[in-house]
């Protein structure tokens, strides 16, 4: 049996917060609710499914198969996300066991991109052959499973990418093959018309578009911007072909894609234009940054108006996490942090069992790549097993609450996606989100690359952090149009930056929107938002500077407060001000003291879910 592990680095302590300032912001309570329509199925307590067995491999005897399903029942799992093929017969078997299925479209054979060193890479996403291949593969899965009640929807794939690793373990871009170059250069000709216009707008000196070669790394040049924009659109078009094929065959079922959310940054994995998906899928891991802020902000970047979120992967490699106690806690925190976001309707920890085939001996535990399971390959439970089992038992008990929860959108914040490649010119969005999570503010990140984000919500407060505003070579800017439309409908903007805004093409200067409050980057967040906020509002205060994330939401006709410890130590206690009498709904060992506000919540280990009574004070 594998030993469970411990974090390779401690979670850094958060800097102290100004509680009095946090109180100011919490008055941003508007009548805008964020929650996708409640699904017909329960909250999905899934698991990534690899049925490998250390002794029997893939050819497991019937009694071994039944044993696996007994384990799934003990875990309170109600859905599987498999990587292998899915059949209608298999879906029937799952339905008999009250299990749902999220089948994946198999990776079709497609033309391959290459790196600058000539090494072959992933799919040429814009190639006609590739579009036809994913369309055919998606159609085949949808025809096999059309209308099956156990099927949650269709997953178009897992972690496609434009990047890879060279011999020095550094990421490098693909796209130096003839076909990708042809498609990229054609997109430039379509956008700029002539190479003379291209040279004028970018400062380059190309004799023809055939001279344009993608950059080998990232940067702030206009060449990189055009390459990055092309990648987003080409990859989005590739998945759109698969999406449309699924929907033609089985229009009642939603479609998703398991997007890598945080391990690397490129168009195909972080910021592709995938607004056509009915469900946003995310593979999300704490270990990428070893902070709960990073974990939560990566999720917040993916949340958009009107769509549920499926966490298609999250988990712990127990080869690296040597301390079973810490692994147990970490897994519980991952799951409860997700519940802070009402849009999350499903989670699939990665993975059911260790897969002993990556190392030298396929039946030996000799490779860290095999150590993601919550049970070993020969089905011995780990500490992460107990964490999932006990948390899923709570999720099952709270199913109607989890399915109906919704929270008010109090604030929109631009996600700085352009500034990330152009160079930071103001406060980091992560710093702002840190304050908002610890202030209990229900916010939504919006992207200037998705102008519909602003029009799809009636929230009328925007904190604009992007100083680089995307526009087209001819000067048109859907982003600026959306900002101006936002103001015309009564929205208010606070723009914080240490430099004037700058268009991608052309000059910047004074923001063209009229009512925005333009403030320097050194401005304190809470001071900047003071004009928007009443003072007498709810507040959560912790002791000893040990941080918690918290959020209020409504569910089943009542108001709730969820507090999740964002440290590997528990706060001694948490004080609740300006709230009605809280009642403990979930949280092992949590109690509430006091006869009147402020209330004291004691025994907080990982989480406390509280039902809030009426505030009579």
Wavefront OBJ file of the C-alpha trace (Angstrom):
o trace
v 0.000 0.000 0.000
v 1.292 3.491 -0.825
v 2.094 5.886 1.966
v 0.248 9.198 1.896
v 2.290 12.375 1.593
v 2.743 15.889 2.865
v 2.993 19.244 1.139
v 6.447 19.962 -0.237
v 6.145 23.524 1.042
v 3.970 24.984 3.797
v 0.968 27.088 2.864
v 2.121 30.705 3.242
v 0.407 32.710 5.936
v -1.883 35.425 4.614
v -1.113 39.026 5.329
v -3.294 40.704 7.909
v -6.634 42.070 6.725
v -8.376 45.266 7.683
v -11.649 44.011 9.116
v -13.137 47.478 9.376
v -12.485 48.014 5.672
v -13.798 44.576 4.797
v -17.056 45.490 6.521
v -17.484 48.386 4.086
v -17.445 46.216 1.001
v -19.888 43.673 2.322
v -22.771 46.044 1.787
v -22.661 45.310 -1.940
v -25.804 43.176 -1.741
v -27.684 43.370 -5.038
v -30.574 41.388 -6.416
v -28.386 39.546 -8.899
v -28.216 35.796 -8.304
v -25.628 33.389 -9.621
v -26.768 29.834 -10.027
v -27.366 27.672 -13.052
v -30.774 26.080 -13.145
v -30.896 23.164 -10.744
v -30.265 19.927 -12.656
v -32.678 17.016 -12.682
v -30.013 14.796 -11.139
v -28.459 15.067 -7.646
v -25.301 17.007 -6.899
v -22.692 14.916 -8.689
v -20.317 13.147 -6.302
v -18.164 11.607 -8.986
v -14.823 9.905 -9.360
v -12.353 9.605 -12.223
v -12.617 5.984 -13.317
v -9.735 3.691 -14.115
v -10.692 0.061 -13.395
v -7.134 -1.305 -13.507
v -6.294 -4.029 -10.982
v -2.749 -4.835 -9.814
v -3.232 -8.584 -10.242
v -5.826 -8.880 -12.996
v -5.031 -5.782 -15.069
v -7.938 -4.816 -17.304
v -9.385 -8.325 -17.486
v -10.977 -8.416 -14.047
v -13.110 -11.380 -12.963
v -16.777 -10.686 -12.195
v -16.224 -10.826 -8.439
v -13.514 -8.167 -8.716
v -15.846 -5.960 -10.741
v -18.565 -6.338 -8.112
v -16.025 -5.510 -5.419
v -15.193 -2.255 -7.185
v -18.847 -1.300 -7.289
v -19.136 -2.096 -3.571
v -16.260 0.321 -2.962
v -18.007 3.022 -5.027
v -21.185 2.556 -3.004
v -19.229 2.819 0.250
v -17.739 6.093 -1.049
v -21.222 7.555 -1.750
v -20.120 8.046 -5.369
v -22.979 8.602 -7.806
v -21.136 9.194 -11.111
v -18.072 8.057 -13.067
v -15.871 9.973 -15.466
v -14.097 7.283 -17.550
v -11.196 7.699 -19.946
v -11.883 4.591 -21.982
v -14.718 3.902 -24.422
v -18.330 4.000 -23.212
v -21.091 1.727 -24.472
v -24.833 1.664 -24.028
v -24.510 -1.711 -22.304
v -22.062 -0.187 -19.850
v -24.391 2.761 -19.238
v -27.210 0.291 -18.535
v -25.027 -1.430 -15.935
v -24.256 1.876 -14.266
v -27.910 2.854 -14.224
v -28.765 -0.379 -12.423
v -26.345 0.714 -9.712
v -27.737 4.291 -9.585
v -24.579 5.696 -11.155
v -24.365 8.448 -13.742
v -21.808 8.606 -16.539
v -19.818 11.442 -18.151
v -18.462 9.749 -21.293
v -15.491 11.159 -23.185
v -15.095 11.527 -26.935
v -12.112 9.422 -27.947
v -9.108 11.301 -29.326
v -9.413 10.957 -33.099
v -6.473 10.566 -35.454
v -5.598 14.010 -36.785
v -2.739 15.895 -38.465
v -0.064 16.843 -35.934
v 1.619 20.140 -35.224
v 5.366 20.348 -34.647
v 7.664 22.328 -32.408
v 10.428 24.607 -33.691
v 12.843 21.695 -33.192
v 10.724 19.504 -35.485
v 9.353 17.231 -32.762
v 5.743 16.170 -33.384
v 3.062 17.523 -31.075
v -0.700 17.699 -30.730
v -3.535 18.140 -33.205
v -3.541 20.828 -35.894
v -6.781 22.213 -34.527
v -7.755 24.268 -37.558
v -7.155 21.600 -40.195
v -10.245 20.444 -42.122
v -9.240 16.828 -41.418
v -9.135 17.563 -37.682
v -12.550 19.209 -37.674
v -13.999 16.252 -39.546
v -12.302 13.752 -37.206
v -13.577 15.220 -33.933
v -17.009 15.680 -35.459
v -17.129 11.991 -36.449
v -15.799 10.818 -33.056
v -18.304 12.956 -31.165
v -21.175 11.809 -33.349
v -20.271 8.162 -32.749
v -20.368 8.547 -28.950
v -23.616 10.515 -29.050
v -25.291 7.914 -31.307
v -24.218 5.090 -29.001
v -25.583 6.795 -25.886
v -28.361 9.011 -27.254
v -31.089 9.681 -24.736
v -29.677 7.375 -22.061
v -30.883 8.549 -18.626
v -27.554 7.680 -16.962
v -25.586 10.019 -19.250
v -24.920 13.457 -17.762
v -23.606 14.873 -21.021
v -20.643 14.470 -23.360
v -17.031 15.380 -22.631
v -15.113 16.460 -25.747
v -11.688 15.583 -24.411
v -9.044 16.203 -21.809
v -6.270 18.796 -21.594
v -5.478 19.462 -25.224
v -2.595 21.900 -25.525
v -0.453 24.038 -27.812
v 2.590 23.596 -25.608
v 4.959 20.794 -24.625
v 8.206 20.313 -22.793
v 11.650 20.340 -24.369
v 14.665 18.456 -23.052
v 15.279 21.170 -20.454
v 11.754 20.675 -19.107
v 10.730 24.147 -20.287
v 7.452 24.701 -22.100
v 7.600 25.505 -25.796
v 4.943 26.307 -28.360
v 3.845 24.088 -31.219
v 2.747 25.339 -34.618
v 5.853 25.301 -36.829
v 4.533 22.696 -39.248
v 3.506 23.783 -42.736
v -0.234 23.381 -42.176
v -0.417 25.430 -38.958
v 1.803 28.113 -40.478
v -0.484 28.272 -43.503
v -3.567 28.696 -41.300
v -1.898 31.310 -39.090
v -0.679 33.376 -42.019
v -4.085 33.177 -43.688
v -5.657 34.576 -40.515
v -3.238 37.528 -40.623
v -4.038 38.206 -44.263
v -7.727 38.153 -43.420
v -7.314 40.560 -40.480
v -4.790 43.002 -41.971
v -5.508 42.811 -45.677
v -2.014 43.661 -46.874
v 1.454 42.975 -45.538
v 2.078 46.734 -45.661
v -0.745 47.277 -43.179
v 0.675 44.443 -41.038
v 4.095 46.096 -40.995
v 2.630 49.504 -40.173
v 0.506 48.207 -37.287
v 3.162 45.928 -35.760
v 6.453 47.641 -36.610
v 7.690 44.552 -38.424
v 9.360 44.478 -41.848
v 7.980 41.445 -43.689
v 8.092 41.155 -47.475
v 4.971 38.964 -47.352
v 2.841 37.099 -44.846
v 4.894 34.024 -45.738
v 7.742 35.630 -43.756
v 5.735 35.661 -40.500
v 6.796 32.934 -38.070
v 5.185 32.318 -34.652
v 7.210 33.309 -31.583
v 8.971 30.452 -29.800
v 8.031 31.769 -26.354
v 5.669 34.278 -24.772
v 6.060 38.034 -24.768
v 4.388 41.416 -25.134
v 4.857 41.909 -28.884
v 1.985 42.319 -31.316
v 3.253 39.214 -33.107
v 2.678 37.242 -29.920
v -0.778 38.802 -29.512
v -1.814 37.704 -33.008
v -0.386 34.224 -32.468
v -2.189 33.906 -29.134
v -5.466 35.191 -30.581
v -5.182 32.708 -33.465
v -4.624 29.801 -31.052
v -7.720 30.674 -29.011
v -9.943 30.843 -32.052
v -8.524 27.777 -33.798
v -8.883 25.599 -30.721
v -12.345 26.959 -30.000
v -13.386 26.100 -33.535
v -12.059 22.566 -33.142
v -14.113 21.870 -30.025
v -17.088 23.656 -31.554
v -17.101 21.051 -34.338
v -17.308 18.251 -31.747
v -19.927 20.122 -29.726
v -22.175 20.678 -32.717
v -21.929 17.017 -33.731
v -23.023 15.870 -30.258
v -25.922 18.300 -30.220
v -27.134 17.328 -33.690
v -27.411 13.701 -32.622
v -28.537 14.173 -29.006
v -29.794 17.746 -28.541
v -31.120 17.077 -25.029
v -27.671 16.372 -23.564
v -25.203 19.150 -22.603
v -21.576 19.131 -23.738
v -18.417 19.950 -21.789
v -14.630 19.744 -22.073
v -12.057 18.918 -19.348
v -9.905 22.030 -19.537
v -6.555 22.226 -17.766
v -6.971 25.111 -15.360
v -3.662 26.382 -14.056
v -0.757 24.018 -14.702
v 0.471 25.974 -17.709
v -0.781 28.954 -19.661
v -1.601 28.803 -23.331
v -4.634 29.481 -25.426
v -5.840 25.891 -25.624
v -5.830 25.306 -21.879
v -6.457 28.604 -20.110
v -8.323 31.133 -22.202
v -9.860 29.447 -25.203
v -13.158 30.853 -26.464
v -15.539 28.069 -25.364
v -18.710 29.996 -24.572
v -20.765 27.554 -26.683
v -20.369 24.743 -24.119
v -23.422 24.078 -21.952
v -21.207 22.969 -19.028
v -17.810 24.434 -18.162
v -15.377 21.664 -17.215
v -12.197 22.262 -15.236
v -9.284 20.134 -14.086
v -8.195 21.958 -10.946
v -5.424 21.040 -8.492
v -4.204 22.655 -5.295
v -0.590 21.565 -5.801
v -0.088 23.866 -8.807
v 0.336 26.837 -6.490
v 0.005 25.371 -2.982
v -2.362 28.186 -2.012
v -6.131 28.197 -1.668
v -6.192 31.596 -3.300
v -4.602 30.195 -6.449
v -6.952 27.208 -6.377
v -10.021 29.412 -6.045
v -9.007 32.128 -8.517
v -8.278 29.533 -11.204
v -11.829 28.325 -10.727
v -13.215 31.876 -10.682
v -11.580 32.571 -14.071
v -13.705 29.841 -15.619
v -17.062 30.794 -14.122
v -19.375 32.550 -16.541
v -22.995 33.627 -16.504
v -25.616 30.913 -16.717
v -23.454 27.785 -16.930
v -22.839 25.083 -14.320
v -19.259 24.046 -13.558
v -18.070 20.445 -13.447
v -14.728 19.947 -11.691
v -13.609 17.148 -13.973
v -10.422 16.512 -11.959
v -9.015 17.429 -8.575
v -6.899 15.316 -6.260
v -3.693 14.452 -4.450
v -0.615 12.483 -5.444
v 0.059 10.433 -2.329
v 3.610 9.634 -3.441
v 4.437 13.287 -2.808
v 2.094 13.862 0.140
v 3.752 11.635 2.739
v 1.645 12.615 5.763
v -1.714 10.785 5.782
v -3.252 13.301 8.194
v -2.352 16.186 5.933
v -3.572 14.360 2.813
v -6.916 13.753 4.491
v -7.309 17.421 5.409
v -6.149 18.655 2.025
v -8.719 16.547 0.177
v -11.528 17.766 2.427
v -10.490 21.375 1.889
v -10.426 20.909 -1.893
v -13.999 19.648 -1.879
v -15.423 22.244 0.493
v -13.631 25.115 -1.267
v -15.555 24.115 -4.374
v -18.864 24.408 -2.520
v -18.100 28.103 -1.919
v -18.924 28.598 -5.602
v -22.648 27.961 -6.267
v -21.953 27.332 -9.944
v -20.126 24.067 -9.118
v -22.590 21.235 -9.664
v -20.249 18.233 -9.926
v -16.806 17.072 -8.844
v -14.731 14.095 -10.026
v -11.617 13.507 -7.892
v -8.723 12.027 -9.818
v -8.671 9.051 -9.577
v -10.332 5.870 -8.252
v -7.249 3.649 -8.069
v -3.492 3.837 -8.482
v -2.473 2.722 -11.959
v 0.631 0.573 -11.744
v 1.858 0.637 -15.310
v 3.913 3.839 -15.596
v 6.970 2.463 -13.814
v 9.403 -0.289 -14.769
v 7.216 -3.031 -13.300
v 3.492 -2.818 -14.250
v 2.554 -4.619 -11.034
v 4.826 -2.693 -8.690
v 4.465 0.669 -7.017
v 7.653 2.234 -8.411
v 6.572 5.496 -10.072
v 4.995 8.655 -8.652
v 2.819 8.904 -11.766
v 0.854 5.925 -10.455
v -0.019 7.450 -7.084
v -3.160 9.546 -7.681
v -5.665 6.917 -6.587
v -7.771 7.088 -3.445
v -7.245 3.331 -3.271
v -4.146 1.426 -4.316
v -4.195 -0.679 -7.458
v -4.990 -3.733 -5.314
v -7.833 -1.819 -3.616
v -6.386 -0.863 -0.246
v -7.924 2.442 0.928
v -5.739 5.489 1.605
v -6.416 8.457 3.860
v -7.780 10.301 0.830
v -10.375 7.530 0.564
v -11.704 8.368 4.010
v -11.711 12.083 3.201
v -13.781 11.547 0.051
v -16.093 9.045 1.738
v -16.934 11.252 4.714
v -17.257 14.428 2.647
v -19.448 12.705 0.068
v -21.642 11.359 2.860
v -22.223 14.977 3.915
v -22.797 16.048 0.314
v -25.397 13.280 -0.046
v -27.175 14.428 3.116
v -27.118 18.035 1.889
v -28.071 17.268 -1.705
v -31.102 19.562 -1.992
v -29.125 22.388 -0.423
v -26.143 21.917 -2.757
v -28.366 21.754 -5.808
v -30.359 24.884 -5.013
v -27.685 27.199 -3.608
v -27.317 30.638 -5.162
v -25.496 33.796 -4.156
v -25.817 37.445 -5.014
v -23.318 38.859 -7.488
v -21.973 41.812 -5.547
v -19.083 42.857 -7.732
v -17.612 42.286 -11.195
v -13.825 42.274 -11.522
v -11.910 42.218 -14.815
v -9.562 39.240 -14.940
v -6.452 40.927 -16.443
v -6.112 38.300 -19.133
v -4.591 40.839 -21.559
v -2.338 42.365 -18.927
v -0.969 38.893 -18.235
v 0.895 38.885 -21.543
v 1.175 42.637 -22.033
v 2.799 43.131 -18.637
v 1.204 43.998 -15.280
v 0.266 47.674 -15.159
v -1.830 47.782 -12.019
v -2.797 45.719 -8.976
v -2.704 41.964 -9.466
v -6.153 40.431 -9.795
v -5.032 37.696 -7.374
v -4.394 40.302 -4.685
v -7.868 41.730 -5.204
v -9.515 38.301 -5.169
v -7.679 37.427 -1.959
v -9.310 40.397 -0.254
v -12.718 39.559 -1.692
v -12.672 35.884 -0.675
v -11.594 36.764 2.837
v -14.216 39.502 2.920
v -16.979 37.070 1.972
v -17.806 38.984 -1.210
v -19.639 37.133 -3.961
v -17.809 38.382 -7.033
v -17.464 37.286 -10.640
v -14.402 37.641 -12.817
v -15.219 38.957 -16.292
v -12.957 38.948 -19.317
v -12.532 41.740 -21.828
v -12.054 38.956 -24.370
v -15.656 37.891 -23.646
v -17.633 41.153 -23.843
v -20.832 39.173 -23.362
v -19.785 38.690 -19.717
v -20.798 42.295 -19.027
v -24.109 42.126 -20.851
v -25.103 38.754 -19.368
v -25.425 40.044 -15.803
v -27.386 42.909 -14.315
v -24.762 43.557 -11.640
v -23.828 47.219 -12.073
v -20.482 47.511 -10.239
v -17.253 46.797 -12.144
v -13.725 46.956 -10.787
v -11.649 47.334 -13.967
v -8.048 46.181 -13.546
v -7.013 45.601 -17.165
v -4.979 48.498 -18.511
v -4.505 46.825 -21.919
v -7.798 46.938 -23.825
v -8.152 44.517 -26.777
v -9.112 45.976 -30.142
v -8.825 45.088 -33.811
v -6.318 46.363 -36.406
v -9.034 48.613 -37.874
v -9.659 50.192 -34.451
v -12.906 48.415 -33.613
v -13.118 47.158 -30.029
v -15.958 44.941 -28.788
v -14.448 45.335 -25.302
v -14.768 49.130 -25.348
v -18.247 48.856 -26.838
v -19.245 46.554 -23.964
v -17.808 48.950 -21.356
v -19.664 51.890 -22.856
v -22.881 49.844 -23.031
v -22.350 48.851 -19.396
v -22.283 52.521 -18.432
v -25.282 53.440 -20.553
v -27.402 50.940 -18.671
v -26.384 52.544 -15.354
v -23.259 50.575 -14.487
v -20.458 52.160 -12.499
v -16.754 51.511 -13.073
v -13.768 51.994 -10.811
v -10.602 51.779 -12.874
v -7.399 51.110 -10.931
v -4.062 51.215 -12.738
v -0.632 52.799 -12.430
v -0.698 53.844 -16.108
v -3.345 55.101 -18.546
v -5.261 52.475 -20.479
v -3.675 51.314 -23.693
v -5.335 49.766 -26.726
v -3.628 46.807 -28.374
v -3.586 48.735 -31.649
v -3.330 52.524 -31.498
v -2.956 55.021 -28.684
v -4.392 54.886 -25.214
v -4.763 57.762 -22.764
v -7.908 58.878 -20.999
v -10.524 56.123 -20.773
v -13.335 56.782 -23.247
v -16.053 55.842 -20.786
v -17.285 58.920 -18.983
v -18.297 58.042 -15.429
v -15.414 55.780 -14.420
v -13.499 56.681 -11.286
v -9.854 56.474 -12.359
v -7.577 55.745 -9.419
v -3.857 54.978 -9.059
v -2.766 51.419 -8.397
v -1.596 52.386 -4.922
v -5.179 53.090 -3.867
v -6.407 50.837 -1.070
v -9.071 48.484 -2.402
v -11.556 49.124 0.354
v -11.095 52.895 0.147
v -11.696 52.705 -3.600
v -14.987 50.892 -3.033
v -16.172 52.967 -0.079
v -18.636 55.017 -2.118
v -20.500 51.841 -3.106
v -21.014 50.426 0.369
v -23.182 50.925 3.418
v -21.435 50.262 6.726
v -23.741 48.162 8.910
v -23.247 44.779 7.238
v -22.411 41.159 8.157
v -18.817 40.256 8.881
v -16.668 37.254 9.769
v -13.590 37.842 11.920
v -10.886 35.272 12.701
v -8.304 35.260 15.440
v -4.514 34.975 15.313
v -4.522 36.037 11.647
v -5.358 32.520 10.495
v -7.365 33.022 7.336
v -10.716 31.635 6.299
v -12.665 31.957 3.072
v -16.370 32.485 3.493
v -19.499 33.238 1.527
v -23.208 33.582 2.178
v -25.724 31.937 -0.133
v -29.390 31.064 -0.334
v -30.707 27.536 -0.652
v -34.039 25.769 -0.127
v -35.590 29.097 0.869
v -33.112 29.930 3.634
v -29.829 31.773 4.064
v -26.581 29.951 4.809
v -22.993 30.805 5.615
v -20.107 28.550 4.587
v -16.698 29.068 6.184
v -13.683 27.096 4.931
v -10.282 27.203 6.631
v -7.642 28.288 4.099
v -4.724 27.305 6.299
v -3.315 23.975 7.426
v -4.055 25.024 10.994
v -7.479 25.731 12.413
v -8.429 29.162 13.750
v -9.060 29.082 17.474
v -12.465 30.580 16.839
v -14.419 32.704 14.381
v -16.634 35.623 15.345
v -19.780 36.504 13.385
v -21.059 40.072 13.542
v -24.355 41.501 12.287
v -25.821 38.073 11.584
v -28.852 36.274 12.890
v -28.465 33.309 15.212
v -26.435 30.638 13.305
v -27.314 26.953 13.484
v -24.689 24.331 12.641
v -25.691 22.278 9.607
v -22.327 20.636 8.852
v -18.874 20.747 10.396
v -17.381 18.093 12.621
v -17.044 19.455 16.156
v -18.312 22.960 15.308
v -20.348 24.755 17.973
v -21.849 28.252 18.246
v -21.614 30.209 21.496
v -23.464 33.315 22.596
v -26.925 34.580 23.433
v -26.775 37.526 21.039
v -24.454 38.835 18.300
v -21.527 38.685 17.961
v -21.626 34.894 17.802
v -18.549 32.758 18.367
v -18.012 29.695 16.186
v -15.646 27.222 17.832
v -14.132 23.944 16.704
v -13.631 24.966 13.064
v -11.332 22.390 11.508
v -11.930 22.370 7.750
v -15.411 23.823 7.304
v -18.497 25.129 9.035
v -21.839 25.291 7.226
v -24.306 27.399 9.190
v -27.974 28.193 8.689
v -28.539 31.849 9.505
v -31.576 32.904 11.480
v -33.234 36.309 11.358
v -31.101 39.156 12.676
v -33.119 40.887 15.399
v -30.442 43.414 16.336
l 1 2 3 4 5 6 7 8 9 10 11 12 13 14 15 16 17 18 19 20 21 22 23 24 25 26 27 28 29 30 31 32 33 34 35 36 37 38 39 40 41 42 43 44 45 46 47 48 49 50 51 52 53 54 55 56 57 58 59 60 61 62 63 64 65 66 67 68 69 70 71 72 73 74 75 76 77 78 79 80 81 82 83 84 85 86 87 88 89 90 91 92 93 94 95 96 97 98 99 100 101 102 103 104 105 106 107 108 109 110 111 112 113 114 115 116 117 118 119 120 121 122 123 124 125 126 127 128 129 130 131 132 133 134 135 136 137 138 139 140 141 142 143 144 145 146 147 148 149 150 151 152 153 154 155 156 157 158 159 160 161 162 163 164 165 166 167 168 169 170 171 172 173 174 175 176 177 178 179 180 181 182 183 184 185 186 187 188 189 190 191 192 193 194 195 196 197 198 199 200 201 202 203 204 205 206 207 208 209 210 211 212 213 214 215 216 217 218 219 220 221 222 223 224 225 226 227 228 229 230 231 232 233 234 235 236 237 238 239 240 241 242 243 244 245 246 247 248 249 250 251 252 253 254 255 256 257 258 259 260 261 262 263 264 265 266 267 268 269 270 271 272 273 274 275 276 277 278 279 280 281 282 283 284 285 286 287 288 289 290 291 292 293 294 295 296 297 298 299 300 301 302 303 304 305 306 307 308 309 310 311 312 313 314 315 316 317 318 319 320 321 322 323 324 325 326 327 328 329 330 331 332 333 334 335 336 337 338 339 340 341 342 343 344 345 346 347 348 349 350 351 352 353 354 355 356 357 358 359 360 361 362 363 364 365 366 367 368 369 370 371 372 373 374 375 376 377 378 379 380 381 382 383 384 385 386 387 388 389 390 391 392 393 394 395 396 397 398 399 400 401 402 403 404 405 406 407 408 409 410 411 412 413 414 415 416 417 418 419 420 421 422 423 424 425 426 427 428 429 430 431 432 433 434 435 436 437 438 439 440 441 442 443 444 445 446 447 448 449 450 451 452 453 454 455 456 457 458 459 460 461 462 463 464 465 466 467 468 469 470 471 472 473 474 475 476 477 478 479 480 481 482 483 484 485 486 487 488 489 490 491 492 493 494 495 496 497 498 499 500 501 502 503 504 505 506 507 508 509 510 511 512 513 514 515 516 517 518 519 520 521 522 523 524 525 526 527 528 529 530 531 532 533 534 535 536 537 538 539 540 541 542 543 544 545 546 547 548 549 550 551 552 553 554 555 556 557 558 559 560 561 562 563 564 565 566 567 568 569 570 571 572 573 574 575 576 577 578 579 580 581 582 583 584 585 586 587 588 589 590 591 592 593 594 595 596 597 598 599 600 601 602 603 604 605 606 607 608 609 610 611 612 613 614 615 616 617
